[in-house]
């Protein structure tokens, strides 16, 4: 499958681990496709022309806007949503990467022939994600 990482994700950080982990799939981002700053409905058409199967995004508004939702359907794109956690720095990056890496196998196992919405689930809250620590 060919998946597009939307510009609202830390795509330059995610692209390499995703490519290495999911070797039979192709991951691309706005810089590689010259698609930065394009309005969503137009973006979906461009992705369809470039034979993408899905978009991975944090833009939940795409599902609420009927034109954008119709654009996804017309383009034949699955929508893979990553919840926004509003965490900065490495904690936020790790949480986003964890959601995408943990969620994609479910998408690949299920990927249907017609466009579907896949809402990835957030990992535990920040205070629960860290390790238990005790003296040796």
BAFI-3210 file (N, C-alpha, C; in Angstrom, 3 decimals, decimal comma, padded with zeros to 6 digits):
// residues 136
n [1|2|3|4|5|6|7|8|9|10|11|12|13|14|15|16|17|18|19|20|21|22|23|24|25|26|27|28|29|30|31|32|33|34|35|36|37|38|39|40|41|42|43|44|45|46|47|48|49|50|51|52|53|54|55|56|57|58|59|60|61|62|63|64|65|66|67|68|69|70|71|72|73|74|75|76|77|78|79|80|81|82|83|84|85|86|87|88|89|90|91|92|93|94|95|96|97|98|99|100|101|102|103|104|105|106|107|108|109|110|111|112|113|114|115|116|117|118|119|120|121|122|123|124|125|126|127|128|129|130|131|132|133|134|135|136]
n.u [000,837|000,310|000,996|000,233|001,738|000,357|000,851|000,479|001,578|004,580|006,245|008,822|010,287|008,939|008,970|011,266|011,445|008,905|009,128|011,166|010,071|007,663|008,110|006,991|005,338|004,716|005,693|005,120|005,710|004,664|006,845|008,269|006,474|005,794|003,512|002,865|000,916|-001,420|-004,926|-007,286|-009,317|-008,368|-005,884|-006,584|-007,455|-005,042|-003,550|-004,964|-004,442|-001,784|-001,821|-002,181|-003,186|-004,062|-004,373|-002,574|-003,275|-003,693|-005,859|-008,855|-011,019|-011,451|-013,259|-015,568|-016,263|-018,290|-017,624|-014,919|-014,991|-016,460|-014,568|-012,479|-013,727|-014,306|-011,735|-010,905|-009,582|-008,432|-008,865|-006,719|-006,674|-004,915|-005,029|-004,895|-002,693|-001,627|000,940|004,182|007,557|009,808|008,172|005,627|006,202|007,030|004,632|002,919|004,333|004,242|001,469|000,963|002,729|001,872|-000,794|-000,929|-000,508|-003,048|-004,621|-003,434|-004,026|-006,774|-007,497|-009,789|-011,589|-012,993|-013,027|-012,395|-012,685|-010,199|-009,610|-007,008|-005,994|-005,205|-002,208|-001,549|-002,127|000,283|001,538|001,210|002,614|005,339|008,178|008,120|010,004|012,638|014,993|018,059]
n.v [-001,179|002,317|005,087|008,330|010,763|013,291|016,889|017,844|016,153|014,946|014,316|014,107|012,922|010,538|009,115|007,501|005,394|004,181|003,298|001,433|-000,395|-001,279|-002,695|-003,578|-001,651|001,707|004,877|008,292|011,857|015,389|017,027|015,307|014,856|017,295|018,647|020,388|022,657|022,574|022,782|020,645|019,135|019,388|018,243|015,564|014,751|014,973|013,020|010,746|010,726|010,080|007,520|006,859|005,051|005,670|008,271|009,523|011,334|014,183|015,716|015,947|017,399|016,911|014,889|016,004|017,967|018,022|018,281|017,633|015,056|013,782|014,196|012,533|010,049|010,064|010,110|007,647|007,120|005,771|006,925|007,581|008,358|010,243|010,935|014,198|015,073|017,219|017,453|018,516|018,367|015,562|013,771|014,156|013,585|010,915|009,767|010,183|008,771|006,227|005,681|005,598|003,584|001,393|001,237|000,882|-001,903|-003,022|-001,622|-002,501|-005,228|-005,152|-003,495|-002,412|-002,737|-000,487|003,019|003,646|004,798|004,969|005,258|005,889|004,857|006,642|006,213|005,318|007,899|010,514|010,391|007,732|006,362|006,178|004,359|002,053|002,788|001,807|001,343|-000,468]
n.w [000,000|-000,463|001,400|002,619|004,576|006,293|006,385|008,950|010,725|012,396|010,036|008,863|010,827|011,248|008,849|008,202|010,284|009,824|007,178|007,455|009,272|008,095|005,529|003,122|002,288|001,099|002,151|002,075|002,109|002,342|001,414|-000,263|-002,265|-003,269|-002,258|-000,221|001,678|000,158|-000,309|001,349|-000,182|-002,818|-002,382|-001,867|-004,399|-005,824|-004,491|-005,226|-007,983|-007,850|-007,031|-004,274|-001,361|001,182|003,665|006,370|009,172|011,411|011,236|012,153|011,354|008,708|008,555|009,453|007,680|004,966|002,217|002,230|003,240|001,223|-000,756|000,076|-000,223|-003,001|-003,990|-003,290|-000,923|002,124|005,449|007,983|011,195|013,599|016,931|018,419|020,917|022,154|023,305|023,835|022,497|022,976|024,349|023,205|020,495|020,726|021,605|019,400|017,402|018,559|018,507|015,735|014,806|016,365|015,561|012,751|011,915|012,405|010,590|008,150|008,292|008,052|005,930|003,673|000,529|-000,242|000,644|004,076|007,480|009,866|013,109|015,068|018,320|021,288|023,187|026,595|029,089|029,541|032,110|032,683|030,777|031,172|032,583|035,388|038,200|040,283|042,980|042,473]
ca.u [000,000|001,019|000,390|000,700|001,783|-000,091|001,813|000,252|002,319|006,038|006,507|010,251|010,764|008,232|009,108|012,297|011,052|007,779|009,639|011,944|009,211|006,630|008,919|006,232|004,475|005,412|005,296|005,602|005,272|004,459|008,080|008,642|005,456|005,522|002,094|002,711|000,057|-002,569|-006,204|-007,550|-010,049|-007,422|-004,861|-007,121|-007,411|-003,629|-003,141|-005,590|-003,682|-000,480|-002,111|-002,115|-004,290|-004,510|-003,735|-002,438|-003,421|-004,272|-006,910|-010,175|-012,023|-011,715|-014,423|-016,735|-016,545|-018,880|-016,860|-013,673|-015,331|-016,772|-013,301|-011,789|-014,452|-014,105|-010,329|-010,652|-008,571|-008,710|-008,457|-006,147|-006,603|-004,062|-005,539|-003,973|-002,515|-001,126|002,149|005,336|008,858|009,976|007,005|004,594|006,666|006,978|003,230|002,405|005,002|003,713|000,114|001,018|003,395|001,020|-002,079|-000,882|-000,759|-004,494|-005,083|-002,975|-004,762|-008,189|-007,703|-010,913|-011,476|-013,576|-012,478|-012,897|-012,062|-009,498|-009,225|-006,032|-006,272|-004,036|-001,574|-001,902|-001,767|001,724|002,026|001,129|003,457|006,720|008,495|008,177|011,411|012,952|016,439|018,586]
ca.v [000,000|003,599|005,945|009,716|011,384|014,673|017,865|018,153|015,147|015,092|013,328|013,876|012,013|009,257|008,434|006,455|004,179|003,510|002,622|000,264|-001,368|-001,795|-002,705|-003,871|-000,496|002,943|006,045|009,537|013,056|016,547|017,473|014,368|014,874|018,705|018,856|021,200|023,831|022,397|022,586|019,214|018,497|019,315|017,273|014,213|014,478|014,757|011,718|009,722|010,692|009,472|006,148|006,620|004,270|006,209|009,440|009,488|012,745|014,594|016,669|015,330|018,220|016,347|014,014|016,838|018,779|017,109|018,345|016,895|013,633|013,344|014,180|011,295|008,929|010,141|009,801|006,255|007,127|005,463|007,997|007,054|009,515|010,215|011,948|015,236|014,972|018,510|017,270|019,023|017,716|014,127|013,028|014,229|012,851|009,487|009,340|010,119|007,645|004,989|005,435|005,232|002,285|000,355|001,156|000,487|-003,322|-003,261|-001,117|-003,389|-006,489|-004,945|-002,588|-002,822|-002,302|000,857|003,878|003,563|005,638|004,236|006,199|005,288|005,138|007,155|005,375|005,778|009,275|010,691|009,923|006,264|005,770|006,001|003,096|001,988|002,967|001,418|001,141|-001,809]
ca.w [000,000|-000,527|002,406|002,645|005,893|006,153|006,879|010,352|011,498|012,315|008,985|008,598|011,870|011,152|007,555|008,207|011,010|009,180|005,985|007,884|009,951|007,196|004,299|001,903|002,041|000,731|002,924|001,456|002,824|001,459|000,773|-001,319|-003,322|-003,607|-001,965|000,987|001,616|-000,739|000,375|001,502|-001,288|-003,931|-001,986|-002,051|-005,838|-006,190|-003,958|-006,076|-009,243|-007,567|-006,601|-002,837|-000,803|002,462|004,248|007,826|009,497|012,684|010,887|012,330|010,673|007,384|008,661|009,763|006,501|003,976|000,968|002,424|003,375|-000,140|-001,480|000,462|-000,846|-004,453|-004,272|-002,922|000,143|003,519|006,354|009,225|012,074|014,787|017,850|018,880|022,364|022,642|024,096|023,105|022,650|022,749|024,859|022,181|019,318|021,054|021,671|018,021|016,737|019,139|017,996|014,317|014,672|016,959|014,881|011,336|011,631|012,375|009,300|007,080|008,392|007,764|004,793|002,827|-000,868|-000,366|001,692|005,440|008,497|010,913|014,156|015,960|019,724|022,008|024,185|027,936|029,399|029,709|033,414|032,727|029,725|031,604|033,260|036,842|038,566|041,660|043,165|042,184]
c.u [000,883|000,279|001,056|000,623|001,464|000,893|001,587|000,894|003,812|006,602|007,989|010,853|010,160|008,593|010,120|011,898|009,877|008,238|010,413|011,069|008,216|007,190|008,132|005,295|005,321|004,824|005,930|005,067|005,228|005,724|008,505|007,701|005,134|004,049|001,859|001,782|-001,163|-003,829|-006,604|-008,247|-009,146|-006,324|-005,346|-007,110|-005,995|-003,147|-003,737|-004,831|-002,337|-000,624|-001,879|-003,354|-004,881|-003,750|-003,719|-002,380|-003,895|-005,433|-008,285|-011,269|-012,351|-012,945|-015,703|-017,168|-017,037|-018,118|-015,572|-013,944|-015,690|-015,500|-012,488|-012,406|-014,203|-012,688|-009,982|-009,642|-009,140|-008,191|-007,994|-005,887|-005,765|-004,581|-004,461|-003,908|-002,041|000,027|003,331|006,550|008,839|008,810|005,885|004,956|006,600|005,557|002,636|003,016|004,456|002,332|000,143|001,620|002,515|-000,280|-002,038|-001,041|-002,243|-005,085|-004,694|-003,714|-006,198|-008,459|-008,723|-010,785|-012,084|-013,087|-013,197|-012,115|-011,451|-009,005|-008,277|-006,317|-005,013|-003,496|-002,013|-001,497|-000,287|002,226|001,973|002,055|004,861|006,929|008,264|009,642|011,588|014,453|016,830|018,799]
c.v [001,244|004,581|007,314|010,244|012,862|015,631|018,259|017,124|015,457|014,101|013,091|012,933|010,623|008,442|007,279|005,228|003,448|002,714|001,361|-000,808|-002,047|-001,808|-002,961|-002,729|000,734|004,085|007,272|010,714|014,247|017,012|016,583|014,448|016,282|019,051|019,702|022,375|023,726|022,157|021,105|018,561|018,358|018,289|015,856|013,818|014,195|013,394|010,577|009,587|010,003|008,074|005,876|005,858|004,903|007,476|009,233|010,940|012,960|015,561|016,003|016,137|017,690|015,444|014,810|017,694|017,851|017,107|017,532|015,396|013,041|013,253|012,939|010,096|008,896|009,760|008,357|006,118|006,672|006,635|007,359|008,248|009,269|011,293|012,962|015,183|016,278|018,345|017,712|018,120|016,227|013,301|013,015|013,439|011,346|008,956|009,208|008,923|006,320|004,656|004,947|003,838|001,162|000,173|000,637|-001,003|-003,674|-002,779|-002,076|-004,723|-006,347|-004,260|-003,127|-002,234|-000,924|001,702|003,730|004,519|004,720|005,261|005,486|005,725|005,648|006,121|005,916|007,241|009,344|010,114|008,400|005,587|005,447|004,690|003,197|002,018|002,591|001,209|-000,303|-002,571]
c.w [000,000|000,378|002,435|004,073|005,737|006,822|008,335|011,285|011,443|011,286|008,727|009,633|011,710|009,914|007,592|009,027|010,369|007,968|006,362|008,520|009,009|005,776|003,025|001,515|001,761|001,543|002,288|002,245|001,882|000,732|-000,382|-002,513|-003,819|-003,396|-000,713|000,720|000,717|000,091|000,306|000,312|-002,513|-003,645|-002,242|-003,529|-006,315|-005,708|-004,777|-007,389|-009,063|-006,965|-005,117|-002,396|000,450|002,812|005,762|008,272|010,924|012,458|010,946|011,663|009,283|007,405|008,904|008,587|005,388|002,652|001,084|002,549|002,012|-000,981|-001,176|-000,261|-002,349|-004,852|-003,938|-001,807|001,485|004,339|007,655|010,129|013,312|015,728|018,231|020,398|022,981|023,630|023,251|023,292|022,378|023,277|023,822|020,938|019,552|021,078|020,272|017,295|017,251|018,615|016,553|014,153|015,225|016,187|013,462|011,077|011,586|011,056|008,180|007,103|007,905|006,435|003,793|001,438|-001,109|000,810|003,038|006,331|009,548|011,929|015,112|017,393|020,414|022,980|025,554|028,124|029,747|031,031|033,543|031,722|030,202|032,346|034,760|037,213|040,031|041,790|042,876|043,484]
res [x|x|x|x|x|x|x|x|x|x|x|x|x|x|x|x|x|x|x|x|x|x|x|x|x|x|x|x|x|x|x|x|x|x|x|x|x|x|x|x|x|x|x|x|x|x|x|x|x|x|x|x|x|x|x|x|x|x|x|x|x|x|x|x|x|x|x|x|x|x|x|x|x|x|x|x|x|x|x|x|x|x|x|x|x|x|x|x|x|x|x|x|x|x|x|x|x|x|x|x|x|x|x|x|x|x|x|x|x|x|x|x|x|x|x|x|x|x|x|x|x|x|x|x|x|x|x|x|x|x|x|x|x|x|x|x]
***
